[in-house]
Amino acid sequence: METSQRIICAQDPTLTVIGAGIGGLCAAIRLAHAGVRVTVLERASDVGGKMRTLPSAAGPVDAGPTVMTMAPVFERLFADVGETLSDHITLEPLSTLARHYWHDGGHLDLMADPEATAANIRDWGGAQAEADYRRFAANARALFEAFDAPMMGTPEPSQMALTLQVLRAPHLIPKMAPWFTLAQSLHRQFRDKRLAQLFGRYATYVGGSPYQSPALLGLISHSEARGVWSVKGGMRQLAQALKSLAVAKGVIFQFDTAVTRIEIQSGTIRGVIAKDGRRFATDQVLFNGDPKALQDGVLGQTARQAVPQTAVQTRSLSAHVHAFAAEPKGPELAHHTVFFGRDSRTEFDPIAQGQMPRDPSLYICAQDHPRDGLQRFEIIMNGPATTAGHTTEREIEQCQTLVFETLAQFGLTFSPRPTPQTLTTPAMFGQLFPASNGSLYGQSPHGLTASLKRPTARTGLTGLYLTGGGTHPGAGIPMAALSGQHAAAAIMTDLALTSTSPKTAMHGGMSTASAPAAPAPSASSVS
């Protein structure tokens, strides 16, 4: 989108974004910059969606995403609206991408420098392990570069386009290993099964099990190998920067505003109705939530037909997440540290059966690393999605015991030991994000064509669009931002009112008080 692009009409169009997650914020910024009058309605008290924080004795601690990958996606967003990302947040590149521990006492660091990673693997596992890694990394890079544009970079990927891509480059077929799961492919590629276990965890980045996800998901490792950044002050700074930019572009925010219905008259969207009865008149709606919520009737009966059932019902993984402050004692932690279970099957087989893992791998983000004394931590244990409406005391006790006794086996303890109040369970995530069943990544990535089944920005209801991690191109911060870009482009195209007139300044704001029947226009809404 050109920075000078502007919507021109006698009465600028209005758009209501339901949900202030990353996709909704990115789309709102682009559309407001183009002249659309945008109002964002958010059921929580602030922006961010799954990019959430919880209070701790050491300050707000991340309880969702912990780092940024694919930073150019956000650099492009800011550049497209005449801004510079580094003027709004400070990104700190991680030299150690992740540290990994196994019960056999070994540990391995993946580094930002690929040659340093290869050297670490050679010192840790020998020359054969290094050779296997180099071959795997080259394949992951080739797949990432081949499918970046026709898959992630396109608003509506098609089986035909992807097939043509492969036909033009048939050498990709053995790298894709289309007949194998990720776990099967990795066990064929790595003679050291610890490396197969390590790279199998990338399936969990999009909510999948390596035993059910396609081998193609091995390409995710290359997105991390291209660079990982922490955000100074925590990930909430990114959400706050997007909110501030949106306000500067004229976006109006209404917090603590849950929407219960999209108002449709004669097949045309006329407004949205909040839980407290307020009505917001609008021409279009962009839903930044789990698309399954539409199918479940969360936004009214008419909207249930907007998304096919097959695109939302199979759920991705959830997680048990602890967010707390404590003093650690034990093995040296990096910003990202993974403690692997003895056998991945004892983690993922129970999850597939709807149960807590028996021998989990645990991910820890040391948000304040390196620092002595009280530090902030997030611990993630994979778990199944659930339809349970509440969390039992037994589940909480079982989770507490499993997580902290597992870490104690590695010699890692925390003082004070985190309490149950620091824990968010799958059922709690289900309450935070309606109709998600606690799934953190939307539709399951299991199956070779699962990525093509995700809903795209346009829906079956004219004027209703989708964005977020449950929408193409999928889960993760950069993917959600790309979904916002795709949604904004679809809305702009459908409005068919683009012009190259210079963009004028707009002034927005935020409100948590009662709203008028229709969102107030921005200062430059009439041209």
MOPENOR-V408380 format. One record per run of one state. SS is the DSSP state (2 for helix, 1 for strand, 0 for the rest). FROM is the first residue (numbers start at 0). TO is the last residue. If there is no record, write none. Layout:
# MOPENOR-V408380
ss;from;to
SS;FROM;TO
SS;FROM;TO
This chain:
# MOPENOR-V408380
ss;from;to
0;0;4
1;5;6
0;7;12
1;13;17
0;18;20
2;21;32
0;33;35
1;36;40
0;41;51
1;52;53
0;54;59
1;60;61
0;62;66
1;67;68
0;69;70
2;71;79
0;80;83
2;84;86
0;87;89
1;90;92
0;93;94
1;95;100
0;101;105
1;106;110
0;111;112
2;113;124
0;125;125
2;126;151
0;152;157
2;158;167
0;168;170
2;171;175
0;176;179
1;180;180
2;181;188
0;189;191
2;192;205
0;206;211
1;212;213
2;214;224
0;225;226
1;227;230
0;231;234
2;235;247
0;248;250
1;251;253
0;254;257
1;258;264
0;265;266
1;267;273
0;274;277
1;278;280
0;281;282
1;283;287
0;288;290
2;291;294
0;295;300
2;301;305
0;306;307
2;308;310
0;311;313
1;314;314
0;315;316
1;317;328
0;329;334
1;335;338
0;339;343
2;344;351
0;352;360
1;361;365
0;366;373
1;374;382
0;383;391
2;392;408
0;409;411
1;412;414
0;415;418
2;419;421
1;422;423
0;424;424
2;425;431
0;432;441
1;442;442
0;443;444
1;445;445
0;446;448
2;449;451
0;452;453
1;454;454
0;455;456
1;457;457
0;458;462
1;463;466
0;467;469
1;470;470
0;471;475
2;476;494
0;495;496
1;497;498
0;499;507
1;508;510
0;511;516
1;517;517
0;518;526
